[in-house]
Amino acid sequence: MLKKPSLPSKPAQLATGATVVLARATIAATTQPPAHQTERHRASTRITVVEHAETDTVADTGRTGDRLGDLLAFGNPLYDATGRHQIATDQGSCIRTQVAKV
């Protein structure tokens, strides 16, 4: 059964949101150029994005409630560092590996 996730306390929301945004931005922005490229091409670029988690949906895989193995599906807009101008979208899924502590 698909349902909207219940909202945790504000500190938990902020910590979780910051972790998710940092993880998604790091994964999206980190690439390794091929070894044959010149040193000039090997310079890394950091891209800062802010995700507005508008579509996160939890699917219980067993009993109702926050349980290990539950699924989170998302497809959200990504904004520039100011959080005001949409520049992209993301989509994906996560598997709950730790139950939230509220």
Buried (B, 14 or more C-beta within 10 A) or exposed (E): EEEEEEEBEEEEEEEEBEEBBEEBBEEEEEEEEEEEEEEEEEEEEEBEBBBEBEEBBBEBEEEEEBEEEBBBBBEBBBBBEEEEEEEEEBEEEBEBEEEEEE
